Amino acid sequence: MEVASKPAAARARAISRPQSATRTTTRRAAPVAGAPSRALEDVGSQRIYHVTHVDNLASILESGTLFADASAGWEKRPTVDISAPAIREARRAVHVDGAEGPTVASFVPFSLSPKSAVWEALVAGNSDPRLSAAGAGSVASDFVMLVSTVKHVLELDNAAESNSAVVVTNRDALHPLTRFAVSREPAERMIRSVRTDEATDALLEAELLVEESFSFDHITLIGVANDRARDVVKSIMRDGPYITKVAVYPPWFRPAEDDGNAAE
């Protein structure tokens, strides 16, 4: 189902303070068990990206998990939190599927582009209320980009008891006009929609949200800015159980205007 938020204030105000949201929902008929999904073939290879500071990587590897902000699985919080405190609070207040449903903070966020809007603000040195002081004060090479694919997420959703394990938004989750595609088929449709939307920056603002946690086993690539960053990441991973590829992708860590590549 797709869930649309009630029209409200402009985005700048919407992302600067917590707010409740009224959602309208349209429920779909349950799919036939085991039926093939052509949409999976359409969107499964789409990469998804989660940015974190390199100082957070060791604890992620230790737990083997990316945790949602509101998850009870945390043993210690990130060393460097990229999100501004007000944004954290706002995401803990906005529900994705009605007042009784989970909040945005109950999901691990991924972008659909390595050049997402908030990441672009950070690498370009632009002010953005979504960024913490620590995040905005860091250089791009201090971060790593954890990459997976939509196929991995949909496989997890297919095995989950809850049909709200995956959610896709058509823009920043806190925007008052954001639509939430809750459950598999609406999520697939939303991904196709933002990928083909040439009139707006939907692909750069959209979020893919995975409920509660995401296993590091499903991270297929770690992108870094340069050779030095790759060496640092490999040293962190050296004694651990993961053999995830670590690759240097400089364009991901430069402002779009420097390379002319806004999305992938």
C-alpha positions as CSV (number, residue, x, y, z in Angstrom):
1,M,0.0,0.0,0.0
2,E,1.1,3.6,-0.5
3,V,0.6,6.0,2.3
4,A,0.3,9.7,1.6
5,S,0.9,12.3,4.2
6,K,-1.3,15.3,4.7
7,P,-0.2,18.5,2.9
8,A,1.5,20.8,5.4
9,A,4.3,23.3,5.7
10,A,7.3,23.6,3.4
11,R,10.2,21.2,3.6
12,A,12.6,23.4,5.5
13,R,10.2,23.7,8.4
14,A,9.2,20.1,8.2
15,I,12.7,18.7,8.7
16,S,13.7,21.1,11.4
17,R,11.3,19.9,14.1
18,P,9.3,16.8,15.2
19,Q,5.8,16.7,14.0
20,S,2.9,14.2,13.8
21,A,1.5,13.2,10.5
22,T,-1.9,12.1,9.3
23,R,-1.8,9.3,6.8
24,T,-4.4,7.9,4.4
25,T,-3.9,4.3,3.3
26,T,-5.0,2.1,0.4
27,R,-4.8,-1.5,1.1
28,R,-4.1,-4.1,-1.6
29,A,-5.3,-7.7,-2.0
30,A,-2.8,-10.2,-0.7
31,P,-0.6,-11.7,-3.4
32,V,-0.7,-15.4,-4.2
33,A,1.9,-17.2,-2.2
34,G,4.9,-18.1,-4.2
35,A,3.8,-16.1,-7.2
36,P,6.7,-14.7,-9.3
37,S,7.1,-10.9,-9.3
38,R,8.2,-9.3,-12.6
39,A,8.8,-6.1,-10.6
40,L,11.6,-7.9,-8.7
41,E,13.4,-8.4,-12.0
42,D,12.8,-4.8,-12.8
43,V,14.2,-3.3,-9.6
44,G,16.2,-6.0,-7.9
45,S,19.5,-4.9,-9.3
46,Q,19.0,-1.4,-8.1
47,R,21.8,-0.5,-5.7
48,I,21.0,1.0,-2.3
49,Y,23.5,3.0,-0.2
50,H,24.0,3.6,3.5
51,V,26.6,6.2,4.5
52,T,28.4,6.0,7.8
53,H,31.5,7.5,9.4
54,V,34.6,5.2,9.2
55,D,34.8,5.5,13.0
56,N,31.5,3.6,13.3
57,L,32.6,0.7,11.1
58,A,34.3,-1.4,13.8
59,S,31.2,-1.5,16.0
60,I,29.0,-2.3,13.0
61,L,31.3,-5.2,12.1
62,E,31.4,-6.4,15.7
63,S,27.6,-6.6,15.8
64,G,27.3,-7.7,12.2
65,T,24.3,-5.4,11.9
66,L,23.1,-2.0,10.9
67,F,20.5,-1.0,13.5
68,A,17.6,1.4,13.1
69,D,17.8,4.4,15.4
70,A,14.9,3.1,17.5
71,S,16.1,-0.5,17.6
72,A,16.5,-2.2,20.9
73,G,19.6,-4.0,19.5
74,W,22.0,-1.2,20.2
75,E,24.8,-1.9,22.7
76,K,26.4,1.4,22.1
77,R,25.4,4.3,19.8
78,P,27.5,5.4,16.8
79,T,30.8,7.1,17.6
80,V,30.0,9.8,15.0
81,D,26.3,10.5,14.3
82,I,25.7,12.2,11.0
83,S,22.1,13.2,11.7
84,A,21.2,16.4,13.6
85,P,19.6,15.8,17.0
86,A,16.4,17.6,15.8
87,I,16.2,15.3,12.8
88,R,16.6,12.2,15.0
89,E,13.7,13.4,17.2
90,A,11.5,14.2,14.2
91,R,12.0,10.7,12.7
92,R,11.1,9.2,16.0
93,A,7.7,11.1,15.8
94,V,6.6,10.5,12.2
95,H,4.8,7.2,11.6
96,V,4.9,5.4,8.2
97,D,1.5,3.7,8.4
98,G,-0.9,5.5,10.7
99,A,-0.6,6.5,14.3
100,E,-0.3,2.9,15.5
101,G,2.4,1.9,13.0
102,P,6.2,2.1,13.4
103,T,8.0,5.4,13.2
104,V,10.6,6.3,10.6
105,A,13.2,5.8,13.3
106,S,12.3,2.1,13.4
107,F,13.9,1.6,10.0
108,V,17.4,1.5,8.7
109,P,17.6,4.2,6.0
110,F,19.2,3.7,2.6
111,S,19.3,6.0,-0.4
112,L,18.8,4.9,-4.0
113,S,21.7,6.9,-5.3
114,P,25.4,7.4,-4.2
115,K,24.7,11.1,-4.8
116,S,21.7,11.6,-2.5
117,A,20.7,15.1,-1.7
118,V,21.8,15.1,1.9
119,W,25.1,13.4,1.1
120,E,25.7,15.9,-1.7
121,A,25.2,18.7,0.8
122,L,27.9,17.2,3.0
123,V,30.5,16.6,0.3
124,A,29.8,20.0,-1.2
125,G,30.2,21.7,2.2
126,N,26.6,23.2,2.0
127,S,24.5,23.8,5.0
128,D,21.7,21.3,5.5
129,P,19.6,21.1,8.7
130,R,19.6,17.3,8.4
131,L,23.4,17.1,9.2
132,S,24.9,17.1,12.7
133,A,27.8,19.4,13.5
134,A,30.0,16.3,13.5
135,G,28.8,15.2,10.2
136,A,29.0,18.6,8.5
137,G,32.5,19.1,10.1
138,S,33.9,15.9,8.6
139,V,35.5,15.6,5.1
140,A,34.0,13.1,2.6
141,S,36.9,10.8,2.8
142,D,36.1,10.2,6.5
143,F,33.0,8.2,5.4
144,V,32.3,4.9,3.9
145,M,29.4,3.9,1.7
146,L,27.8,0.5,2.5
147,V,26.2,-0.9,-0.6
148,S,23.6,-3.6,-1.2
149,T,20.8,-4.1,-3.7
150,V,17.0,-4.0,-3.6
151,K,17.0,-7.7,-4.3
152,H,18.6,-8.4,-0.9
153,V,16.0,-6.3,0.8
154,L,13.0,-7.8,-1.0
155,E,14.3,-11.3,-0.2
156,L,14.4,-10.3,3.5
157,D,10.9,-8.9,3.2
158,N,9.6,-12.1,1.5
159,A,10.9,-14.1,4.5
160,A,9.6,-11.7,7.2
161,E,6.4,-12.2,9.1
162,S,5.6,-8.5,8.9
163,N,4.6,-7.2,5.5
164,S,5.8,-3.8,6.5
165,A,9.5,-4.8,6.6
166,V,10.4,-2.6,3.7
167,V,9.2,0.9,3.0
168,V,10.1,3.2,0.1
169,T,9.5,7.0,0.1
170,N,9.3,9.3,-2.9
171,R,11.4,12.0,-1.1
172,D,12.8,12.8,2.3
173,A,10.8,10.8,4.9
174,L,10.1,14.0,6.9
175,H,8.7,16.1,4.0
176,P,5.0,16.8,4.7
177,L,4.0,15.6,1.2
178,T,6.0,12.4,1.3
179,R,4.3,9.2,0.2
180,F,5.2,5.9,1.9
181,A,5.0,2.7,-0.1
182,V,4.5,0.1,2.6
183,S,5.1,-3.6,1.7
184,R,6.6,-5.2,-1.2
185,E,4.6,-4.5,-4.4
186,P,3.9,-0.8,-3.6
187,A,7.6,-0.5,-2.7
188,E,8.6,-1.9,-6.1
189,R,6.3,0.5,-7.9
190,M,7.7,3.4,-6.0
191,I,11.2,2.5,-6.9
192,R,10.3,2.3,-10.6
193,S,8.5,5.6,-10.3
194,V,11.4,7.6,-8.8
195,R,13.9,6.0,-11.2
196,T,11.9,7.2,-14.2
197,D,11.0,10.7,-12.7
198,E,13.0,13.0,-14.8
199,A,11.1,16.2,-13.8
200,T,12.3,16.2,-10.2
201,D,15.2,15.0,-8.0
202,A,13.1,12.2,-6.6
203,L,15.8,9.6,-7.0
204,L,18.2,11.7,-5.0
205,E,15.7,12.3,-2.2
206,A,14.0,8.9,-2.0
207,E,14.6,6.6,0.9
208,L,14.4,2.8,1.2
209,L,13.7,1.8,4.8
210,V,14.4,-1.6,6.3
211,E,12.6,-2.3,9.5
212,E,14.6,-2.8,12.7
213,S,18.0,-4.0,11.3
214,F,20.0,-5.0,8.3
215,S,22.6,-7.8,8.4
216,F,26.1,-6.8,7.3
217,D,26.1,-10.2,5.4
218,H,23.9,-8.4,2.8
219,I,26.4,-5.6,2.2
220,T,28.0,-6.4,-1.1
221,L,30.4,-3.5,-1.4
222,I,32.1,-0.9,0.7
223,G,32.8,2.3,-1.3
224,V,35.6,4.7,-0.2
225,A,37.0,7.9,-1.4
226,N,40.7,7.0,-2.0
227,D,43.5,4.5,-1.4
228,R,44.2,5.7,2.1
229,A,40.6,5.2,3.1
230,R,40.6,1.8,1.5
231,D,43.7,0.8,3.6
232,V,42.0,2.0,6.8
233,V,38.8,0.0,6.1
234,K,40.8,-3.1,5.2
235,S,42.8,-2.8,8.4
236,I,39.5,-2.6,10.4
237,M,38.1,-5.6,8.6
238,R,41.3,-7.7,8.7
239,D,40.6,-9.9,11.7
240,G,36.8,-10.1,11.2
241,P,34.6,-12.7,9.4
242,Y,33.7,-10.5,6.4
243,I,35.4,-10.6,3.0
244,T,33.3,-7.7,1.6
245,K,34.9,-6.0,-1.4
246,V,36.3,-2.6,-0.6
247,A,36.6,-0.3,-3.7
248,V,37.7,3.2,-4.4
249,Y,35.0,5.2,-6.1
250,P,36.1,8.9,-6.1
251,P,33.0,10.3,-7.9
252,W,30.8,9.2,-5.1
253,F,32.7,11.4,-2.7
254,R,32.9,14.5,-4.8
255,P,30.3,17.2,-5.4
256,A,28.2,16.4,-8.5
257,E,29.3,19.6,-10.2
258,D,32.9,18.2,-10.1
259,D,32.1,15.0,-12.1
260,G,28.8,15.7,-13.8
261,N,27.4,12.4,-12.5
262,A,24.4,13.0,-10.3
263,A,23.1,9.5,-9.9
264,E,23.9,5.8,-10.6
